Amino acid sequence: MAEQTFTVVGTARGTNGVMKVRWTNDYIGHYKRVHHKGCTDIDFHEINKPMTKLEALEWLLANKELTDEQQEVVYIKKAEKMRKLRLANKHKEKQEQQVA
């Protein structure tokens, strides 16, 4: 199964004050939604080609000026995504070994 891809990535602060990474394929629609929900510090960026969440995080770190807080949130989310990918690959290898 192919991993979902996105054309917009960025950060926004929720009503609880927590900064989060956000992905979407609809820049304007998503901006309006999060703004309507009360999010602040909305900072979305269009990506030049569709990317997975992990690829988009790497692009964001390499191509945009981020505040210290944004960098922290992006690095944490990147570590979570890398860990999830590593565990999925390990599980897949284990299943392939059992079949062989």
C-alpha positions, -999 to 999 in steps of 0.1 A, spaced: 0 0 0 14 34 -10 19 60 17 -3 91 15 14 122 0 8 159 7 16 192 -11 14 215 19 32 212 53 36 236 82 29 243 118 0 259 137 -7 265 174 -39 249 186 -63 265 210 -46 247 239 -14 265 231 5 235 217 23 239 184 17 210 159 29 200 125 1 198 99 -1 183 64 -27 189 37 -33 189 0 -56 220 2 -37 250 14 -66 275 15 -92 251 28 -70 238 56 -59 273 65 -95 284 68 -104 253 89 -76 257 114 -81 294 117 -118 290 122 -111 264 150 -90 291 167 -55 281 158 -29 308 157 7 311 144 -4 293 112 27 288 90 20 266 60 42 261 30 34 246 -4 58 218 -15 69 216 -52 59 180 -55 37 155 -34 57 141 -5 51 116 23 49 131 58 85 122 65 98 136 32 77 168 39 93 172 73 128 169 59 119 194 32 105 218 58 137 216 78 160 221 48 141 249 30 123 271 55 133 294 83 117 280 114 115 294 149 132 273 177 98 260 188 88 250 152 121 232 148 116 213 180 81 202 170 93 192 135 123 172 148 101 154 174 75 145 147 103 134 123 117 111 150 82 97 156 77 90 119 112 75 115 106 52 145 72 41 131 88 34 97 117 14 113 93 -7 134 71 -14 103 101 -24 83 113 -47 111 78 -63 113 78 -68 76 112 -85 76 101 -108 104 70 -118 84 90 -124 53 114 -146 73 85 -167 87 72 -172 51 106 -183 37 
